């Protein structure tokens, strides 16, 4: 069917666009900028804030350009004196009920409200008066809610409802008392929040941010008796540079290692090594289950937000979960056992830190299941953003840093570990090892492109050892629901399922650098970061986890073999059904 087009005029420019296009989209195609605040492409297109208003000739009042569709012959003006005055008033009203502690706000310099205030030259507030005061919810180990900085744009609500299909937050009350909160106005810690942090990524201000643990870490770094070991996740190295004005997806691995050493960490390790370890255990587990047709499909278990989701919503499928801990938790356990013994260090003196693209990892490290002899596998988790703040606090010029390598003997990792950071990567890495185990051969075909790409659900059938293996990789919890419902209903016959809570995987995690709605509209951030990880994999000398010299030595000297008693004790765990709401505990 042929597409229909309409022609309109925007600020004296003739524009031809497809029928059904909004004025905002049409203006963008013409290179005309219209300010927005509540707009989030394909997620929150509701016209609540009214910052995008324009004038349309022949019509009374203003049109909201993010929802108003174009019409043939329409004449639009985006910056008339009336429009400019109205936008100024709207912005003034929003700021009048907003906390004005910009200097100490975690989003200072990367706040869409602050950017608009500068753009519209807001130097004083015209509408002074009563301002709503709200409590700060910091009970969760992962996310802090400060509604005093909320502008009621509802971008977080739309993300939680429409992208993740969780609905942990919504607008409650009416009029002046309206606010974004939870069932019963409880803490995020006591409701069905999975701590994925996608609400933080959607928020244009500092109303939502990660539970920061930098101060605790600085204390440990200054403690002469503490041995502070740090590991960095694959997605961090392709996101961190953005905090220092580098192009999206720039691989800053070696500068990052230098920065961590300058911050005072005793050793700097690569979570990719932990990912290789996860593959050793997970691939072995899958081969055993597949061969015995037991508890299939096997579901991956490296994403803590996804784990919390299945515990709450699909507990009947918990037996299908891999029993493997996530890579950073495995690595933390190894650092406090094998590495400590090898280096002659008292495990109680070791303080392990994980730099993660994820806010849910902060919750994960506190779980009772993540301990060995009452010692936590991981003592502190900081996000990519928090690491950037520490580098800036230490007055380190990141862009001018020389290159450094990860520390031995645990620093070397394979390309398979690198792709853990993007959707489909965990499955691909596991299949590389699983196929060699099942065939008994060192196969050259190791790129499983069927599970690559930005789609939320990627289904494929791969042939291994003459047998068809039906696999699926899903990212985003709404897509996870689709897959789990298929499994429950018997409509799908999968053998291996990878699920990541964040759309696109860890590269788009809740702890990654926050991008404005405009950047997200104009740029495929996920693809740029993911392509950088695949590039690391392609350039790696070793691309299969089981071929890693580090893994071979670790099993020879300590773990014996994948799935051994010691491996299970340190690297595997179990999960249980979880209540969605803790109503009784919070009364």
TINU-801465 format. One record per residue: x, y, z of N, C-alpha, C in turn. Coordinates in steps of 0.05 Angstrom, whole numbers, plus 5000, padded with zeros to 4 digits. Each point is the difference from the previous one (the first is absolute). Last residue first. Example, Ala and Ser with C-alpha at 12.3 -4.5 7.8 and 13.67 -1.06 7.14 Angstrom:
% TINU-801465
525749555142501650245001498550225014500648854999498250245000501850245000
This chain:
% TINU-801465
506749786158497850155013501150155024504849384939500450294998497850165013500649024993502550085012500250315000492549564959499949975029502550125013499349984904498150185012500149995031505849724916500449955028498350195016499949554894499650235017500449925030501549374929500250254985499850255018504249015027497550165001500450254984505349064980500250265014497350144999505548964986497750174994500150255018509449544982497449925011497950204992510849584971498250235004497249895009511549704996497249934995498350245006511149754969498250085022497249904993511749964973497249944994498350085023509750054999499150144976497149964993505149605078500950284997498550154978498349075020499950135026500650304997500649424925497350045008499850165026508549754969498850194982497250075008504449325046501150265008498850224982497849104980498950085026500850285008499949854896501149855022498750095026498750354907497949845014501049845024507250244928497450145002498049825014509949825029498649994975497350155003508150125061500049724989498649994973502450775061497249924997499749714990509150405018498050065022497349874996508249964941501150065027497950015022497849844906502149815007500950035030493750614962498849745005502149795008503050874979498250025022498749725007505450104922501650005024498250005025495850074916501349745003501649985026496150834978498049815008501349725004505550684967499250075027498049795010502749974910502049905018499450055029492449904921501550205015502149875018493149584943502850004990501750215015490549875015501449765009502949984989494150744975500650005029501749765008500250454902498449805014500949985029504350554934497150094999498249795012511050424990498449775009497150095002505750634967501549774991498549745006495150974982501249845021501449754988494650684954502850055001501549835021490449974989501249934974503050035000495050285077500049714996501449924975498850915016502049895019500249704997493450434950502650064989502249895019491149965028500549804980502750044987497350655061500549755014500649784980497450834966502650035012500849745014491350094964502049954979502950025011492850215058500249714995502149944979498050915020501449875022500449704995495250494936502750105001501649875023490749814990501649874979502950095002493750395060500449715006501949884979497150894989502049985020500749705005495850574921499649735009502349945020495450994975502349824999499449735010493950784997501650044977502149784995493850045076498450024976501750004975504050025085498849744996498349994975503850835027502149814991498849734994494250635037500750084973502149814988497349925090498049894982500650074971508349925066497650174998498049874981507349425057499750154975497450165000507349515076497250074993500050184975507249195036499650294995497250064990500249115054501650104979499650314997495549335059502350155012501850124979492149444982499150235016502250165013501449434905499349965028499350265015502749704905498050205006499049975029506649424968500950254988498150235005498049095025501550165019501150264989491649594947502049875017501550205017492350114937502750034988502249875016491750285053499849984971502750054987499249595099500250264987499849974970499849235058497850185008500050264984503249014966501250235012497850205006501148884972498450235006501650215014500549004938501550225013498150235004499148874982498850274999501850205015499048924953501850195014498850284996495349254967501849855018501850195016489350054954502850105001501749815017490250044956501749775009502950094999489350465007502750014991501749775011490750145021500050084972502850004988496549815093500849784983500250074971498150555081497749904985500649764983506850455052497949905018497749874985506950434951501049755013497949885017498250834960500149794980500949745012500150755055497349914995499849794978508350395018499249835023497149914996503550624937501349744998499149815022496750885001499149874976501249724998502950575069497349905005499049844976508150464991500349765017497349875006500250824955500649784983500549745015498650775049497649954985500449774981507450335048498349815015497349964988509850184953497650165008498149815013505949534932500950225017497750195005502648914962498050225004501250215018502349064935501150205017498150245002500048864973498850274998501550185019500448934947500950205020498550264996500848874973498350244997500750195022505249164948499750135026498450264996502349014945499050274999499550105029507449244964497450045014499250304998508449614969497949874985497250035013507950425035500449715001497749854987497250935005502449925015500149705002494350884950500649724999502649945013492050805013502849944993500549705001491750794995500549725003502949954990494150925041501749864980500149705006495651095029499849715001501749874978498850975058501449884977499949695004495651015040499849715001501349894975500450925013499549935028499849705004506250494923497249925005499749915029508350304954498650165020497249925006509149374969498250214990498450135022504148944991501050275002497950204990499749024999499150115026501250285004501949484921497149985003499050145025509349864975498850264993497050005002508649465037497149934998498450264995510749634990498350235000497049924996507649394998499550085027498250265002504849164937497650174999499250085028507249394986500850274992497650194999502049105065498650104977500850294993503749125053500550295002498950134975496349065049501750124980500450305006493949355042502749905005502050114981490150155010501249874977502749885005495150465069498249804989501149854976504950725041499749785019498349784989501250794950502549855001499749765019492850594994500249844976502649844999498350595073498249775001500449834975504650835008501249795017498349754999496850744953502749954989501349765016491750365029499749814977502849934988499350665069499549735010499949794978500950924977502449905013499749725011492550424962502049944980502549895012493150295058499349754986502249934979500950815045500349785019499549744986498450794951502949945004500549775019491450444976500849784983502849915005497950985027498049804998500849794979507850515051497850074981498149774998508249995054498850265005497750084982505949204997498049985021498450265003507849844942497350044989497849955020509549905022499350284993497150034991504049145020499350155024499150284993503449444932497349915008499150155025508850124965497950164986497249925008507649805073499649944971497950194988507550175084497449894994499749954971507450285088499749924972497349874996503450305088499150214982499449924972503649575086497149974994499150194979508849905049499749784980497149974991504050884993500249715001499749915029495950954957502149865016499849704996497350754923498949885024502349845015503250814939498849744997498849915026501751034954501049805019498549744995502151084952498749735001501349825021499451115007501449804984498549735003495150995009501349775014501449824981494450824984502950014996501549765014490450155006500650004971503049994994496450105091499649734988501049994971502750585085499350074973499849744984498650185108501549864980499050084973497350245096501250194981501849874980494149615070502949985003501550184981490549954996500750095027503050005005496749644919499950305000500750115028499449074991502350104983500150305000492749595042502449975016502450104985491749994955500150215021502549975017498449344935500750264987500250225021497049175030502949994994500950264987490849895014501450055026503149994995494349784927499950295007501550065025499249104974501850154981500050295007497349445083499150004972502250144983501349405094499550274990499449994971500549325093499550034971499650294994504649325083498950264991499649984970502849235051499550185022498850274991500148904966500650284991499150195022499449095020501749974976501050284991497849835104498750074974501949964977500349465094501450214985498450054974497649305062499250265009501650234988501149104968500950025028499650275012497650104909501649765005501250025028491450494935502049995021501449745000491750374952502650084988502150025022490549795014501249794983502850064990494550635050501249795017501349784984499251014961498449765004501549805017503350864966499149995028498449745005503450264913502349945017499149965029493550264932501049724998502249945020496650894989498249835015501149725001504650594947500350105028498249835018499549864907502349875012500550095029493550414943499049765014502249845013501550774943499350085028499149755016507250094912497449905011499550105028508049954941498250184985497249985011509549845058498049884984498350204985509149745065499050224985498249894979503549605100499249954972499050264988506649645088498350204988499449934971504149565102499549984971498050204990507449815083497550154996499650014969506349415079499350074972497350144999503949625079501150264995499450094971497449155034498550205015501150284996504349214963497550074986498450235014510849855004497749935017497450104986509049744945498550225012497849895017507049594936500550015029498750235014499549704905501650235006500650025030494849284966502350014982501950235007491649915045501949795008502650024984493150594977501050075027502149795008495349854919502050214998501250075027493249344999502349924984502150214999492450285051500849725006502649944985495250844992500349965029500749715008498850264908502050185011500449965030493149524955502749904993502250175011491050285010500549765016502749894995497350734947500450085028500649775018497549834911502850105001500650095029491249724982501949774997502850105005493650664994499749855026501949765000499350504921501450155020499949875027495349584925502950024998501450155022490749545025500850184978503050025000495949095035499950285008500850174976495449014987502550175001499550275011493749264980500750045028502550185003491949994922502749905005500750065029489749914977502350185001502649855002491249605003501250024973502450185000494349865077501749764995501450014973493750705024502650025013501749764996490650214972502149954981502850025012491850195048499849724991502149924980498850905034501649835018499849704991497850964960500049734988501549805017498850935027497849974980499749724989506850305068497450135007497749914982509149714985499349925028497250105007503850274919499049724998499249905028503950874996497549994984498849725000508550165037498050105018497249984987507349774946499749805021497850095019502650614934498549784988499549785021505750695024497350114997498149794989509349795007498650005025497250124999506249444927498950275003498350015025504449204966502150205006498950285004496449054975499650115027501950225008494549374913502550125010499450145026494549134965499950294999502550125012496549034950501650125021500050304996491749324971502450144992501650105024498149195022500350184977497450154995503349275068499550285006500650194977503249094973499250065028499750305005503549324927497350124996498850075028509149664979498149845016497150104997507250434954500549724995497949825014499950945016499249944972500349704994503150335084497150014998499049924972509350065012498949785017497050004998504550704957500649754987498849765015499550865040498149974978500549734985505850235070497449945011498049964977508650274978500149725010497249925010501250894974500049824977500049715008500750645068497350004988499949824976508350125047498049865016497349984986507150454956501049745007497949845015498350914983499549834977501049715005501650655066497149954999499549814976508750325008499449805021497149925000502650704944501249754990499449775019497850865028498149914979500949734988505650445061497849885014497949904981507050474963501149755011497849855016498150864970499949814977501149735008500550765057497749835004499649804977509450445033498050024979497749805005507750585068499349754985497750054980507950515069497850054981499649764982504650285104500149854976497550064983501850545075502449835001500449834975495250995005499349725003502649834999499151004991501149865023499249715004498950724928498150055022500949855025504749894919500550265012498250075023498549214950502649985015500750265014492549994943499549845025502549975016500850414916498550175018499549865027503949514929501950205011498650185021494649404952501849855019502050195013494550354932498449945024501749865021503550164915500050255015498549955027500049294940502750045011500250265015491649764957500949805019502650075013493150434938502050145016501249815020493650094904501249805018502350135015490750454956503049995000501049805020490550284982501149744994503049984999495750954986498549775011501249744991506450865005497849904984498749755013504650695066501049844978497649904984500250555084499550124974501249854977499649725094502250194995500050104971493849365033500050195022502250214998499349274939497950204994499850215022505849225006501150234984498050224995497449155042501450205017501050244985495949204960498250215008501550225015503749164968498950134976498050215007504349485068502250114983499050134975494049555061501150255012502050134981495949134984498550234990501150275010503749135030500650074972498650254990502549935105498449854981500550084972506950025087498350174983498549844979505449955106499549874974498050174984507350075094497850094983499849844974504350015110500149894973497650094984505950245096497650074984500449914971503549835105500949934973497650044982502550445102498149884980501449954974504050455076499749725006498149854981501950964999502549864994499749705005492550764971500649825022502549834993495450624941501950135017500949835023493449714938502450054984502250145017491449855038501549754997502650044984494150735008501049935027501749754998495450274924502250185005501349935027492049564977502349904985502550175004491750265038501049765013502549894987495650724958501350095025501149765016494949854919502750114996501450065026490949644972501749885021502950084997488850254967502950044997501549895024490649804947500950035028503050005000494550354913501049775013500750065029492250574953502949954995500949765016491250734972500749725004503049974995496550854996497949895018500549715005504950724946501249845021498049875019497850254894501250155022501349805020495249704922501550234989501450175022497248894991499550255015501750234988500749074972497850154987499650275013506349365033500950084973497950174986497949645084502150205003500950104973493949295003498750255008502050235003502949114986499250134975498550265005503849335065501150274997499250134973498349115051501450004974501250284994494749595079502550155002501650014974490949635021502249814996502750135002489550195044502250114985502349794997491049975048500949814979502150124982499050315104498049954980501349834978504550395077497949835011497849954980507950574987501149755011497849805008498350894970500549824977501049735011493950555067502650024988500249814976490250345022502249865014502750064987490250284985502150195005502349875015492249544965500050065028502250205007501949634910497649905014500350075030506050644947499549724998497349925013503650984951500649835023499249714994500251114965500649744990500849835024493150865004502849935000500249724989492550885028500849794981503049945003494550695046501149775015500949784981495650804970502550085011501449775014492649634942500550295003502850055011496949035022499050184979500850295006503348875021498750245010499250194977507349304971498049985021499150285009505649444913499250255012497749955021507449244982497950134985499450275013506849005002499550295007497850114982502949094993500650045028499350295009499049444913498150185012500450045030503549404921500149955029497950175014503349924902497549885009500149915029506750464939500649785018497549845008499350744940502449864991500549755016492550565021499849934972502449844990499050325093497549874991500349884972507350495039499449775017497649854991502250794954502149804996499449755017494350745010499749884974502049784995500950525078497649835001499649854974506950645005500749765015497649815002498750834959501749834983500849755015494450795030499049724997501749824982500250965037500149954971498949734993501350565086497649864992499849964970507550335056498450214985497549884988507749825088498349894979498450224986506050045078501250074975498449904976497749825090500350295000501350104974498949075024497850124985500150305000506949185008499850265013497950164984504048925013497950184989499950265015507649144981499050215017497950174985504848934991498850254989499050185021504749155021500750064972499250284991498349515085502950014997500950104973490850315054501049804982503150014998495150655050500149745014501149784982498151004991502649894995500349735014492850864974500049705003502749894993495951005036501949864982500049715006491850775014502149845012501849884979494850944985499649714999502349865014494551024982502349875012499449705002496250924939499649745012502649895011497751054993501249794984499649745015495851094994500349745014501249794982502550934966497749935016500549745014503450684909500849905027497549945016502450224896497849895016501049885026505950404935497850195001497849905020511049844995497549864999497750205005510250124952498550035025497349874996506449934932501950115021498650055026499249474900498550035024501950095022500949834898501150225016498250055025499749294930497950215001500750235019506049264989499350084973498050224999502549625083502250154988499350114973494049425041500150255016502250184989499349144964497950184990500050265015506049345029500750084973497950194989498349595082502150205003500850124973494049285001498750245011502050235002503249154975498550124978498550255009509449585037497250025008498550154978509849825022498749804982497149985007505650615046501549984976498949804980497549825098500950274991501849984976495549285054499650054972500950274990500449705092501549804984499750044970499350815075498449794987501749824983502450835049500549745014498449774988499350894965502949975004500749735013490850304986501449904976502949945005491350185054502749945010501749894978490150315010502050164986502849965011489549494990502350055018502250144984489850124969502349824997502250085019491550444973499449795018502249795000500550774944499050115026499449795021502449814908502350055017499150105027493449864934501349745007502250055020495850764964498249865018501249735009504650504935500050155026498349855020499849704911502549935013500350125028492650244947499849725007502549915016500050874964498249985023499849715009504950174922501450115024498349985025496249764918502049805008501550095025494050604960498649785012501949795010503550734951499050095027498649775014502849844912502450035018499150085028493449964932501049735007502350025020496650814966498149875017500949725009505350494938500150115026498049875019503249374922498850275001500350115028503249134956501450185017498950294999497049204948501049885024501350205020492049884916502150195010501049905027494249604906500849985028502150215006491849664926502250195003500650035029494949244926500450125027502350195001496749424925499950295000500350135027497548995005500750134975499650305001502249505091497850004980500950144975504349475098500150204979497649974982499949745107500849894973499850234979501850005112498450114978501049904973504449825085497749834995498250094977508050455029500949725002497749814996499150995000501249894976500749705002492250655039502149855013501449834979494650974989499949724994502449865014494050965025502549874991499549704994492550844991501749875020502549874988492350134931500350145026501849855018500450004890499049865023500450175025503050234910497249944997498849855024510549934986498350214989497149904996506849675076499149914973498150204989508349925081497650134990499449894972505049495088500550174976497450134993505249385088497750134987501050174976504649395068500349994971497850144985500549905097502450154991500250014970493449525060499250224982502450184992498349155057501550235010499350264984496049114979499450105027501350275007499449344917499650295000499350125027502349064965497450075011499450305001507149174979499250214981497250095007508049305033498250205014499550234981504249224965499549915028498150185014503850124910498749745000499449895028506250835003499149874975499049725004499350795067502049794998499149834977497151015052500149834976502349805002497950755061498749745007500349804978504050844984500849925027498849735008502950724908498249805013501049945028501250764908500849905027497949805010502850194897497850085018500749885027505550224901499949895027497650115015502749794892499050215018499649875028502549584912502350125015499250225019494449404945500750254987502450145013496249205035500949934973500950254985496250125084502649875003501249934972491250325006501950215005502849895002493049394993500350154975502150225003497549515076501649844982500550144974494350425062502749985011501949844982490850054979501450264994502849995010495949054977499350235018501550254991496549164936502350115014499150235018494349534937500149885027502450105016500850004895497550045014500249855027509150324954498049784998497650075017505950814960500349785018497849794996505050994964498349784991500649765017501151155005500849745009498149794990503651114991498249804989501049725009501650965052501349794984497849804991498750785059500550084973501449794983497249805090501850235001501050074972494849224986500850045028502250224999491749524934502150205003500650045029496249124935499350225018502350205001495749044947501950224999499050225018498948854991498750265002502250224999498448874969501650225010498350255002499348834994498750264995501750225013502548964960499950185023498750264991498149004956501650254998499650185024499348904997498350245000501850255000
